[in-house]
Amino acid sequence: MKTLGIYVATTALLLLALALGYFAMDWRSPDFAGYRRVALVVAVAVALLIVLAAVVAFLRGRTGRWHRGASGLALLAGVIAAAALGQVIVMEGRFQWMRYTVLNSDPATLEALGQHFIVGYRNREEVSVLGQRKAVAGFFITHHNVGGMDESAIRQEIHWLRSTLPAQDAHPMWIATDQEGGGVSRLSPPLPRQPALGRVLEEQAPGSTIESASLAYGRRQGEGLASLGVNLNLSPVVDIDHQVDNPADRFTRISTRALSDDPAVVTEAAGAYCQGLAAFGVQCTLKHFPGIGRVFHDTHVERAVLSESPDQLRESDWLPFRRLAGSGPPPWIMLSHVILAQVDPDRPVSTSTPVVQGLLRDQWSFQGVLITDDFCMRAIHDAPGGVGQATVDALNAGVDIILISFDPDQYYLAMYALLQADREGKLDWDVLRRSKQRLMSSGSLEGQEGQSVFPPVTPEAIPSSR
């Protein structure tokens, strides 16, 4: 009975070591962003305890006090734990070296590349470090960094954020958030929670039009965001609702966020909504190009492919993007991480030259700002080369802003890769200069009560998709 207990204990020790090894292989992934420091301490402590237990078991086996088989299991557990500990230390050391290299790089180069990043943050110290070096174009605020604050406290936080980033030669400083309404309302509370705009359109009062309801919705939202100091909202969703239901999709859930299954309704509503935001100086963002309402898999956790042809997409999913991209001051467009298989089967849209340069810049003549979806998603992190290669590919393709909102540590991997690519002559500075012009000309919208920034949109006004 005692021998059985020893085997159970050593087997449990081996399983714990295997779990630790699995964790160590990818412990710097964005999945651990919220508790990485704690995870590091726990991982080191557990690894040392397993190694200590393995040594004790091995010694007992040598003296005959334990069965040799049980000692062998414990020794194997110790070897795995030691290897896992080594992996964690090496990965942490590599990250710290990258961070040191980035922060001590040429200031002019760091500033020039930093204008292409909007980052989230989880501690103020990191904000100060990046701000003082002009290493970012702005910050993303959400419950990770302003959760539990009232409106006054958030205003003070944003004022402090602005004070950390010195003036940058007329480059706008962006304070961004995700305030769509409904289930994606990162600043509610303290801002009043609004139902999803799609739901408002379904239940609009008699006499109300799509345009008037959406404009009023956008104005309420814009007024609240502007009162806090936010000038960039990653909204509206202009993906068409194709009623795709993936029970495993816990994050994207487009059917609960889409405005309508009718491209004309989506176009009209999104245009009026952007006009409402712009009245208070808040920039809108059309998302998620190329339209992910048809996509089954969730790029937060895995690779996803959009297999429909450009001809099919032109007739529906691309109509809101195309119409609104040519209306007044162009809205920003957010690029998703799906693979548009019939245009570029190898890279996500957010890093694809055939999509960004070939389709959007050349064919559509879109010269507004392109921002990526969060680069902390698995579709980017797990791709060949990870976030670093994706960042180089995206900026070379003509993307203007890389969004790194969930895990701020990924910024250092991205910037390290850019600096290395620059040293190797692999950055296209002509493309970056054109991007700089787009960013400087975008500026912050001047909120002017009653001014129509986007002209009224009617189904008849939507141009031919060919």
C-alpha positions, -999 to 999 in steps of 0.1 A, spaced: 0 0 0 28 23 8 45 16 -25 12 23 -44 11 57 -26 46 65 -36 39 57 -73 7 78 -72 27 107 -57 56 105 -83 31 101 -111 13 133 -100 47 150 -98 55 139 -134 21 152 -146 28 185 -128 62 187 -145 46 180 -179 20 208 -173 48 231 -164 67 222 -196 36 229 -217 33 263 -200 70 271 -205 69 265 -242 47 296 -248 45 314 -215 51 348 -231 21 345 -253 -6 372 -249 -28 346 -231 -8 354 -199 -8 392 -203 -30 398 -172 -9 378 -148 25 373 -164 45 385 -134 26 362 -110 29 333 -135 67 338 -137 71 336 -99 48 306 -96 65 288 -125 100 293 -110 88 282 -75 70 251 -88 99 241 -110 123 244 -80 100 224 -58 97 196 -84 135 195 -89 140 194 -51 114 166 -48 131 147 -76 165 149 -59 151 136 -27 133 108 -45 165 99 -64 185 98 -32 160 76 -15 160 53 -44 198 50 -42 195 40 -6 168 15 -12 142 34 8 121 39 -24 113 16 -52 136 24 -82 107 28 -106 91 55 -84 125 72 -81 129 70 -119 95 88 -124 105 115 -99 138 119 -117 121 123 -150 98 149 -135 128 168 -122 145 168 -156 114 181 -173 109 208 -146 146 218 -149 142 221 -187 110 241 -183 127 264 -159 155 269 -183 131 277 -211 113 303 -190 145 320 -180 158 320 -216 125 335 -229 124 361 -202 160 370 -208 154 373 -245 124 396 -239 143 418 -215 171 421 -240 146 431 -268 131 457 -245 165 471 -236 175 472 -272 143 490 -282 145 516 -254 181 523 -262 179 525 -299 184 556 -320 158 581 -307 150 595 -342 144 560 -356 123 549 -326 102 580 -329 97 575 -367 86 539 -362 67 546 -330 42 568 -348 28 536 -363 17 521 -330 -12 525 -306 -7 504 -275 -26 494 -245 -10 494 -211 -13 476 -177 10 498 -156 18 535 -156 56 530 -155 56 515 -190 35 544 -203 60 569 -190 89 550 -206 73 548 -240 59 584 -239 92 600 -230 108 583 -260 80 593 -283 78 556 -291 41 554 -298 14 574 -315 -12 569 -287 -27 547 -261 -57 523 -260 -79 526 -229 -102 499 -216 -111 481 -184 -75 468 -182 -63 503 -173 -92 525 -164 -117 499 -150 -135 510 -119 -127 547 -125 -154 574 -126 -156 599 -154 -135 625 -135 -107 599 -128 -107 588 -165 -104 624 -176 -74 629 -152 -59 596 -165 -62 607 -201 -47 641 -192 -18 623 -177 -14 601 -208 -12 632 -229 14 648 -206 37 617 -210 40 621 -248 57 653 -259 45 672 -290 55 652 -321 58 676 -351 21 679 -356 15 642 -353 -18 637 -336 -18 618 -303 -45 592 -303 -65 581 -273 -84 551 -285 -111 528 -272 -137 502 -283 -171 518 -276 -195 502 -301 -224 500 -277 -241 467 -267 -217 440 -257 -186 459 -267 -186 490 -245 -152 493 -229 -160 526 -211 -195 517 -198 -195 523 -169 -189 552 -163 -204 562 -196 -241 553 -200 -245 519 -216 -262 520 -250 -279 491 -266 -262 478 -298 -269 501 -327 -283 472 -347 -309 467 -320 -318 504 -320 -324 502 -357 -346 472 -353 -367 489 -327 -366 525 -339 -396 547 -331 -422 555 -358 -411 584 -379 -375 578 -371 -352 571 -401 -320 550 -402 -300 581 -407 -316 601 -379 -315 572 -354 -278 564 -362 -268 601 -361 -284 606 -327 -267 574 -314 -233 585 -327 -238 620 -312 -246 606 -278 -216 583 -280 -193 610 -294 -202 635 -267 -195 610 -239 -161 600 -254 -150 635 -261 -159 646 -226 -133 620 -214 -107 630 -239 -110 600 -263 -105 610 -300 -105 576 -317 -133 551 -315 -128 516 -330 -163 515 -343 -186 510 -361 -189 474 -371 -198 473 -408 -195 435 -413 -227 422 -429 -247 398 -407 -247 365 -425 -261 346 -394 -229 325 -390 -231 307 -357 -199 292 -341 -207 280 -306 -170 281 -298 -167 318 -308 -164 336 -274 -149 369 -286 -159 380 -322 -196 372 -322 -203 393 -353 -240 384 -354 -245 401 -321 -226 432 -332 -235 437 -369 -259 465 -378 -279 446 -403 -279 419 -430 -286 446 -456 -255 463 -470 -275 495 -478 -288 497 -442 -253 491 -428 -238 518 -451 -264 544 -443 -263 537 -405 -225 537 -403 -222 569 -423 -246 587 -400 -230 572 -369 -195 584 -380 -210 619 -386 -223 619 -351 -189 610 -337 -172 636 -359 -194 663 -345 -175 660 -313 -141 655 -327 -140 617 -324 -126 597 -354 -146 566 -364 -132 533 -376 -149 509 -401 -143 473 -391 -134 446 -399 -122 446 -435 -127 426 -457 -159 419 -437 -159 389 -414 -196 382 -412 -191 351 -433 -161 338 -413 -167 308 -390 -134 307 -370 -123 333 -345 -90 350 -351 -86 357 -314 -78 320 -310 -70 305 -344 -64 310 -381 -94 320 -401 -101 320 -439 -126 339 -460 -129 318 -491 -155 338 -511 -144 355 -543 -139 392 -547 -168 393 -570 -191 379 -543 -177 403 -517 -181 433 -540 -218 427 -542 -224 428 -504 -196 428 -478 -175 455 -494 -202 479 -502 -201 498 -468 -163 500 -469 -162 513 -505 -190 538 -502 -179 553 -469 -142 553 -478 -150 579 -504 -173 601 -483 -159 634 -469 -129 630 -447 -122 593 -450 -129 572 -420 -102 548 -407 -105 512 -418 -96 484 -395 -80 453 -411 -89 420 -397 -66 390 -394 -86 367 -417 -70 353 -448 -87 365 -480 -79 333 -498 -86 344 -534 -64 375 -531 -36 363 -508 -38 327 -496 -7 330 -474 -10 360 -452 -37 376 -431 -53 407 -446 -36 429 -420 -2 420 -433 -9 413 -470 6 435 -497 -18 422 -524 -47 432 -502 -34 465 -487 -14 479 -516 -30 460 -545 -67 461 -536 -72 490 -512 -45 515 -522 -43 508 -559 -77 495 -570 -98 514 -546 -75 545 -544 -81 546 -506 -57 570 -490 -71 571 -456 -56 555 -425 -55 517 -422 -53 503 -387 -49 466 -378 -70 447 -354 -52 438 -322 -18 421 -330 -21 401 -298 -46 377 -314 -35 341 -320 -40 345 -358 -9 368 -357 10 354 -327 9 318 -341 17 327 -377 53 321 -390 75 348 -375 49 359 -350 41 395 -342 75 407 -352 74 395 -388 37 404 -390 46 440 -381 73 443 -407 50 428 -434 21 451 -424 40 484 -425 58 474 -457 24 467 -472 11 502 -465 -7 497 -431 -5 529 -411 -12 519 -375 -4 486 -356 -28 481 -327 -14 462 -297 -40 466 -270 -43 434 -249 -7 426 -242 16 456 -242 47 434 -240 41 425 -277 50 460 -286 87 453 -278 88 422 -300 72 442 -328 95 472 -325 126 450 -321 117 433 -354 113 467 -371 146 479 -359 163 447 -370 146 450 -404 158 486 -407 194 475 -400 191 448 -427 176 472 -453 142 453 -452 120 483 -444 104 502 -473 109 538 -461 91 552 -492 60 534 -480 66 546 -445 69 582 -457 36 580 -475 21 565 -444 34 594 -423 17 619 -446 -16 601 -442 -12 601 -404 -4 638 -403 -32 648 -426 -58 627 -407 -53 647 -375 -80 649 -349 -114 659 -363 -126 693 -353 -160 689 -336 -184 714 -350 -220 711 -340 -243 704 -369 -216 702 -396 -221 673 -419 -188 654 -423 -203 625 -441 -230 632 -467 -264 614 -463 -263 579 -477 -291 562 -495 -292 528 -512 -293 546 -546 -261 565 -538 -240 533 -535 -218 531 -565 -214 502 -588 -191 476 -572 -173 469 -604 
